[in-house]
Amino acid sequence: MDDSRARLCYIVYMSVKEIRAIVDRIHTWPQDKQELALVLLEWIEGRDLEDDHELSPEEWADLEEGLAEADRGEFVSEEEMQAFFAKYK
C-alpha cells in the first residue's frame, strides 16, 4: 500500500476518541473555520447517506493527486473554498 492510501486508511479508521477530541476543539476555532467545518461534516454525512461505493481508479488517482498537492503545501484560498461549498448549499 502506498503512503497516500495508508494515510487515507488512517483517516477512515480514526478512533472515536480522536474524532471526539477534534470535535470538542471546534468551538475554540474562529467562526469562519467553524462554519467551514460544519459544511464539510454535513457534506461527508450526506455523501455517506447517498452513495456508499468503492473508489474507481480515476477517483483514487484524483485523491492521490490531492494528497500530493497537500504534501507540497498547495492549497486553494479561503475564498475559493467558500465559493466551492456555496455551490452545494
Secondary structure, DSSP 4 states (H G I P E B T S, - for coil): --HHHHHHHHHHT--HHHHHHHHHHHTTS-HHHHHHHHHHHHHHHHHHHH---PPPHHHHHHHHHHHHHHHTT----HHHHHHHHHTT-
